[in-house]
Amino acid sequence: MAEATHPAADAAAPAGPTGGREDVLALWLGLLVFVLALASAAGIDLVGWVVTTTIWVDPAKALAPVSKGYAFLGGLGAVLATYVALLVVLTAGAVSLRIEPVRFAVRFTVVFAIAYLSWIAGSYANLAVTTPADLQKFGISWSLKLTNEGGYIVALLVGLVIANAFPSLAEWLQEAIRPELYIKIAIVILGGFIAITAAEKFSLASSLLLRGIAAIVEAYLIYWAVVYYVARKWFGFSREWAAPLASGISICGVSAAIATGSAIRARPSVPILVSSLVVIFAVVEVLILPFAAQAYLSHQPLVAGAWLGLSVKTDGAAVASGAIAESLILASAAAEGVNYQKGWILGTTATVKVFIDVFIGLWAFLLAYIWTNYINAKTTDRARAREIWDRFPKFIIGYLLTFLVVLLLTWGASPELIGKIKSAAGQANVFRVIFFVLTFFSIGVLSNFRRLWQEGIGKLVAVYALSLFGFIIWVGLLISWIFFAGVKPPLAAT
């Protein structure tokens, strides 16, 4: 069977050298956000003006600055400050990418407006609320239970509408449609956020070390190898497509797909298409798996938590599914007279995801080495170390750096200092959310269905569905059962 090469996908892809410049730019911009946010732990609030969006029924209460010290700005003032800051920094970055700055600035203004309005819409209570308590809190009787990440889906859908119903607008926006740049900046910031999660759950993470090692082996060696084989042998995809598919489906969704695409020097359109599938399937998993966990694993709560950490392929969706499952399972247990402490099911989900996420950078480096020496080697000799370095996705350095800095700062620190660092990581994470929204909107704008169908999107969906629902969630359940069956959270004090 001929290999699927998807030549049409290059139409929207930037030139090869741009990808390397985007890596470096994302590294520095992500670190800039991280350092500025971290200053708040020392009492210097430099980015507290960034806008944050909460679940809402009254739009007047949807927006606010992340820091109370900037409350005088109000919601609209925080949006304006955030837009101006991003406009200035990203337009300067556009110059380094050899994009005409005025054209970028005008188009980015439109992109930001549409993307952030989508995020606000996705935070509407009837879309985002997940628990019975929150239904009561907001005075509503139903919700689609999409969590805060419903905004990502709205942004993706709006982008899809523009791509398919208004292709001329999609073409006009192209200078500011930079999904790789936005997601790479977000990944750099993500390292610090994951580290504070690990630090807060350190005792749990320590007790789950063996399970974490098993998760790494499972995700990177078992899952990845099977999905890669299925994509290559059963569906005829080229290595360029099979590797990002394997990473996106088996490891950590968008982050892993982007990192792998960069490591093997795939065309930018490859991880973009994979990422669009990751987002869609993650939403399907959030809507199904927590309720399956309640129905079948309510008497094995930590099995449920670990299973969701291994099965749901984005960090946000995994944590959201863990939160939903915890709420549902604790309610079921309470109905039977058993009151577990809150946080252990969700903590298990988050810890498993952390163990997997930490190794994205190392996995990308390994793939870069293999591709350089054995797959895309320019000569019969082994590649030079410099060539491996050139292929290594530089933004992953930022991801590892922010993770290690936060972990070291919180190691043995006082609860007061940990609280300050957590607040700083929270400020940085608001930027991460904004860059994710820009990413998903950009993915939608680049996803013209007619072109996608010509490129073989149907086969990508088939690989994803077969691998996820035919293999990954069942193997994840089996291994979670092996390690956590019979282990229960402590009982809540009465």
Secondary structure, DSSP 8 states (H G I E B T S, - for coil): ---B--GGGGGG---HHHHHHHHHHHHHHHHHHHHHHHGGGGT--SSTTSEEE--BSSGGGSEEESSGGGGGGHHHHHHHHHHHHHHHHHHHHHHHTT--HHHHHHHHHHHHHHHHHHHHHHTBHHHH--SHHHHHHHT-S------TTHHHHHHHHHHHHHHHH-HHHHHHTGGG--HHHHHHHHHHHHHHHHHHHHHHTHHHHHHTHHHHHHHHHIIIIIIHHHHHHIIIIIT-B-HHHHHHHHHIIIIIHHHHHHHHHHHTT--THHHHHHHHHHHHHHHHHHHHHHHHHHHHHTTSHHHHHHHHHHH--SHHHHHHHHHHHHHHHHHHHHHTT--B-TTHHHHHHHHHHHHHHHTHHHHHHHHHHHIIIIIS-SSSS---HHHHHHHS-THHHHHHHHHHHHHHHHTT--HHHHHHHHHHHHHHHHHHHHHHHHHHHHHHHT--HHHHHHHTHHHHHHHHHHHIIIIIHHHHHHHHHHHHTT----B---
